[in-house]
Structures are given as C-alpha cells and as structure tokens.
C-alpha cells in the first residue's frame, strides 16, 4: 500500500510540473519539482525534514540550558563578591 501511495504522489507531482510548464509558470514548476525531489529523497533514505527539525531543536535546547547555567553561575559569583565587600 505504501508503494502505491509513493508512486501516486510522484505521478501527481509530475502532472503538476507539466501543467505549470505548459502555462509558463516556471517558478511553480521548479517548486513542484523540488517537492518531488524531496519526496524521492525521503523515501529512499528514510530521513525527513521532521527528524532534522527535531535534532536542531534538541541541539538549541541543550545549548540554551548550558548558556543559562553559565549566566546563573556568573551572577552568583558576582553577588557573592558584592556581599563580601
């Protein structure tokens, strides 16, 4: 069933690209072809944009946590210095 859905989506993408080409809408034709390339890439490799997005969010989240720890420790050190004065 999954194979038919894959082939059907590629046929639709091809038909749309041909329609856009015949109507001189080259920007939409290129966009449609890029969507088709993405479908083929994600089907063959198993990697999706969602997986990439999740990896980026986890990376940004861990960096933000590390940054806030550094800022808090810097503020704690300054407040201790002010108390000692």
VOBA-1610 file (N, C-alpha, C; in pm, whole numbers, padded with zeros to 5 digits, always signed):
BEGIN
Unk+00082-00119+00000Unk+00000+00000+00000Unk+00086+00126+00000Unk+00194+00124+00078Unk+00282+00240+00086Unk+00348+00267-00049Unk+00382+00162-00121Unk+00446+00178-00252Unk+00352+00247-00351Unk+00222+00214-00347Unk+00126+00277-00437Unk+00111+00426-00405Unk+00111+00458-00278Unk+00098+00598-00237Unk+00220+00678-00285Unk+00337+00619-00276Unk+00460+00683-00322Unk+00454+00708-00472Unk+00417+00607-00550Unk+00408+00623-00695Unk+00299+00721-00734Unk+00185+00717-00666Unk+00075+00808-00694Unk+00116+00953-00668Unk+00187+00977-00559Unk+00231+01114-00530Unk+00331+01163-00634Unk+00419+01073-00682Unk+00513+01115-00787Unk+00442+01144-00918Unk+00338+01068-00949Unk+00260+01095-01070Unk+00190+01230-01061Unk+00135+01261-00946Unk+00069+01391-00927Unk+00170+01504-00940Unk+00288+01487-00878Unk+00393+01589-00887Unk+00435+01610-01032Unk+00452+01502-01106Unk+00489+01512-01248Unk+00382+01581-01329Unk+00255+01548-01305Unk+00146+01611-01378Unk+00138+01760-01346Unk+00156+01795-01221Unk+00154+01937-01183Unk+00269+02014-01247Unk+00388+01953-01248Unk+00504+02019-01308Unk+00481+02040-01458Unk+00424+01942-01525Unk+00395+01955-01667Unk+00290+02064-01692Unk+00188+02068-01610Unk+00084+02170-01623Unk+00143+02310-01603Unk+00227+02326-01500Unk+00289+02456-01476Unk+00383+02495-01590Unk+00453+02399-01646Unk+00543+02426-01758Unk+00464+02474-01880Unk+00355+02408-01909Unk+00273+02445-02025Unk+00206+02581-02008Unk+00183+02622-01885Unk+00121+02752-01860Unk+00224+02861-01830Unk+00350+02835-01862Unk+00460+02930-01845Unk+00474+02980-01702Unk+00452+02894-01607Unk+00470+02929-01466Unk+00593+02852-01416Unk+00710+02903-01453Unk+00834+02831-01428Unk+00870+02824-01279Unk+00837+02928-01205Unk+00868+02926-01062Unk+00790+02816-00991Unk+00662+02803-01024Unk+00581+02696-00963Unk+00627+02559-01012Unk+00672+02551-01138Unk+00722+02423-01188Unk+00847+02381-01111Unk+00938+02475-01087Unk+01060+02443-01011Unk+01025+02404-00869Unk+00932+02476-00807Unk+00890+02443-00671Unk+00830+02302-00666Unk+00748+02269-00764Unk+00687+02136-00770Unk+00793+02028-00788Unk+00890+02053-00874Unk+00997+01955-00893Unk+01082+01939-00767Unk+01105+02048-00694Unk+01180+02038-00569Unk+01103+01955-00465Unk+00973+01970-00463Unk+00891+01888-00373Unk+00903+01741-00413Unk+00903+01714-00544Unk+00920+01577-00592Unk+01056+01520-00554Unk+01160+01601-00564Unk+01294+01555-00524Unk+01296+01523-00375Unk+01231+01607-00295Unk+01224+01581-00151Unk+01151+01450-00122Unk+01042+01425-00193Unk+00967+01301-00172Unk+01054+01181-00205Unk+01125+01188-00316Unk+01213+01077-00356Unk+01325+01058-00253Unk+01388+01169-00211Unk+01498+01161-00115Unk+01452+01101+00018Unk+01339+01150+00067Unk+01292+01100+00197Unk+01247+00955+00188Unk+01196+00915+00073Unk+01154+00776+00058Unk+01275+00682+00050Unk+01378+00724-00021Unk+01495+00638-00039Unk+01583+00632+00086Unk+01599+00743+00155Unk+01691+00746+00269Unk+01621+00725+00403Unk+01494+00756+00410Unk+01423+00744+00536Unk+01438+00867+00624Unk+01517+00964+00580Unk+01535+01087+00656Unk+01429+01187+00613Unk+01369+01252+00711Unk+01267+01351+00679Unk+01305+01485+00739Unk+01236+01586+00697Unk+01258+01721+00750Unk+01223+01724+00897Unk+01126+01644+00939Unk+01085+01642+01080Unk+01199+01592+01168Unk+01269+01488+01125Unk+01382+01438+01201Unk+01492+01542+01213Unk+01520+01612+01104Unk+01621+01719+01106Unk+01578+01831+01201Unk+01450+01867+01195Unk+01398+01974+01281Unk+01411+01935+01427Unk+01377+01811+01460Unk+01386+01765+01599Unk+01529+01766+01649Unk+01624+01728+01564Unk+01765+01731+01603Unk+01810+01875+01630Unk+01769+01968+01545Unk+01806+02109+01563Unk+01745+02165+01692Unk+01621+02131+01721Unk+01555+02180+01842Unk+01625+02127+01966Unk+01661+01998+01966Unk+01733+01940+02080Unk+01869+02007+02098Unk+01937+02035+01988Unk+02068+02100+01996Unk+02056+02241+02052Unk+01958+02316+02004Unk+01937+02453+02053Unk+01896+02452+02199Unk+01811+02356+02236Unk+01765+02346+02374Unk+01881+02316+02470Unk+01968+02223+02432Unk+02081+02191+02520Unk+02178+02308+02528Unk+02199+02379+02417Unk+02287+02497+02420Unk+02229+02607+02508Unk+02098+02625+02500Unk+02033+02728+02584Unk+02044+02693+02731Unk+02028+02564+02764Unk+02041+02522+02904Unk+02183+02546+02954Unk+02282+02512+02873Unk+02421+02535+02912Unk+02449+02684+02930Unk+02394+02765+02841Unk+02415+02909+02850Unk+02353+02967+02976Unk+02231+02924+03010Unk+02167+02977+03131Unk+02241+02932+03256Unk+02297+02811+03255Unk+02376+02767+03369Unk+02499+02855+03387Unk+02565+02889+03274Unk+02683+02975+03281Unk+02646+03115+03329Unk+02536+03167+03281Unk+02494+03302+03322Unk+02459+03302+03470Unk+02386+03202+03514Unk+02349+03196+03656Unk+02471+03181+03746Unk+02566+03098+03704Unk+02685+03083+03787Unk+02766+03212+03790Unk+02766+03286+03679Unk+02835+03415+03676Unk+02766+03517+03765Unk+02635+03517+03767Unk+02561+03608+03853Unk+02579+03573+04000Unk+02583+03443+04031Unk+02606+03400+04169Unk+02743+03445+04218Unk+02843+03435+04132Unk+02977+03475+04170Unk+02983+03626+04194Unk+02914+03704+04110Unk+02913+03849+04129Unk+02840+03888+04257Unk+02729+03820+04285Unk+02653+03856+04406Unk+02733+03821+04532Unk+02809+03713+04528Unk+02892+03677+04643Unk+03003+03780+04663Unk+03059+03832+04553Unk+03164+03933+04563Unk+03107+04062+04623Unk+02984+04097+04585Unk+02923+04218+04635Unk+02893+04205+04785Unk+02855+04088+04828Unk+02826+04063+04970Unk+02953+04073+05052Unk+03065+04024+04999Unk+03192+04026+05069Unk+03249+04167+05079Unk+03207+04260+05000Unk+03262+04397+05004Unk+03211+04469+05120
//
